[in-house]
């Protein structure tokens, strides 16, 4: 079995401890939250079949860590040029590339994202790919909301999604509801 070694950094943010995984070339491989670490490992297993992923402590602040810290301090564009590398299917990677085209401060719907990649009937598949995104925040799946402007699922939890959107300047309507009916504002 092939083994990939990724550096793991645990970084405090205003919305919890963030996990940042980079490879030996400095490519960002995963961003998740400490309370969702099991999800990160599950996504590694799904996206790197037949590969053993070994996480080792980082040897100092990575470029990804510095950019994410700048993002949380208000430099929203700091994460835009980070180099990322993912496993997953070609379709998933196509969706993830399209996510990076949604600017900070803006949102998109699953339907609009499906149309953007030339697959207007693949709304559910786009939603599944969005949910399997291993590099949250940098590959900004939190910027995808329901067609009716409802907050839809986010791997880090809807309160974090709400915080991230507000941090980026998205004007959420007072009382905006999640797709499951609960208020998150």
N, C-alpha and C positions, 0 to 999 in steps of 0.2 A: 504494500500500500504506500502510495506517495504521501509525504508529509509536507505541509506548508506551515511555516512559523510566522505568526503575526504578533506584532507588539501590541500590548493592551495598556491603555492609559485610563485611569479613573479620574474624571474631572468634575469638580463641583460646578453646578450651574444654578440659576435662580429657580429651576423647576426639578431639581434632583441631581443625583450623581450620574454623569454620563460616561458611557463606555465608548472608547475610540480605539478601533483596531486598524493598524496599518501594516503593510508588508515591507519586505526588505528594501524595496525601491521607493518607499514612501507613499505608495498608492493607498488611499483610504479603502478599506474592505468592509467595515461595519461601523455604525454608530447606533447605539441603543441606550437604554436607561438601566441602571443597576437593578431596579426592581423588575425588569423584564429580561434579565440575563439568560434565562432558560430559553426564551424566544430567539435570542441571538444565536445560541448554540443550535437550536432546531433549524434555523434558516441556513446556517453553515452546512449542516448535514444534508439538507435538501438541495442546496445549490452547488455543493462540491462533493458529489457522490463519488465514492471510492478514494477520497482524499481525507487524510487525518489532519485536522486543524489543531495546531499546538499554539497556545497563547502564552507569551512571556511578557514580563513587565517591561515597559518602555524604558529607554536609556536616556531620557531627557525629553523635553517638550518637542513633539513632532510638529511639522508644519500644519498638519490638520488640527492639532490641539490649539496652536496659537491662533489659527483662523477661526475656530469655533469660539474660543474665548473672546476674540474681537467681535464676533457676531453677537454674542450675549451681552457685550458691553455697548452695543448699538451700531457697530460697523457691519450692517446687514450684508453688504456686498463682499465681505472678506472671505466668504465660503464659495463664491461663484467660480473661482478658477482652480479649486482643489482638484487634483487628479484622483479619480476613483477607478476601481476595478471590481467587477462583480462576477459571480457565477451566474446561475440561472439560465433560462432558455433565451433564444434570440428574441422572442416576443417580449418577454419580461424586460430584457435590456433595452428594447426599443421604447417601451413605456417609461422606463427609468430615465432614458435620455430626454424624452419629451417633458418629463417632470422638471428637469433642470432648466427648461425654457420658460417656466412660469416665474416671472420676476417677484422678488420680495414685495409685499404690499398688495399683491393681486392673488386671486383665486381662480380656479377652473373647476368645471364639473367633470364627472366621469365620462359623460356623453361628449363633451367638448374635447376631452383628452383622446377619446376613441376616434373622433373625427380628425383631430390633429395628426394622428399617426396613419390616417387613411383606412381605418377599420371602424366605420361608424356603427356597425352592428355588433361590435365586440365590447360593449359597455361592461358586461359582467366580467369578461376576461381581463379587461383593463382594471377593474376593481380588485380582482384577485392578484394581479401583478403588483398593483399599488400596495396591497396588504403584505406582499412578500418582499417588499423593498428592504434590503439590509442596511441601507445608509440613510436613515432618517435625518431630517433637518437639511443636510447637504443635498440629497436627492429629495426635494421637498414635498413628500407625499402629504404633509399636513396642509398644503395649499389646495388640496382637492376637497370640494364640498359637494353636497347634493345639488341636483338641478334646481330644487326649490330653496337653495341657500342654507339648507340645514347642515349642521355639523355632523359629518358621518364618521365612522370608525377611524381610530388612529392607534397604531401599535403601542404607543406610549401612554394612551389614555386620553379621553376627551378633554379633561382639564388642561393637560399639556398642549394639546392642539389649540385650544382656545387661547392659552397664554402666548404660544408662538405666533399665532395670527395677529393678536393684539400687539405684540412686540414689533411685528413687521409693519404695523400701521393699517391693518385691514379694519375697516369700520364695520364691526359686527353690530347687528341690530339688537337693541335691548330686548332681553327675553328670548333671544335666538335659541331654538331648540335643537337638540340632537335628533338624529333620525329615529332614535328609540323613544323620543317623547320627553326626555328630561331637559330641564333648563340648565344651561352651562354658562350663563353669563352673569 
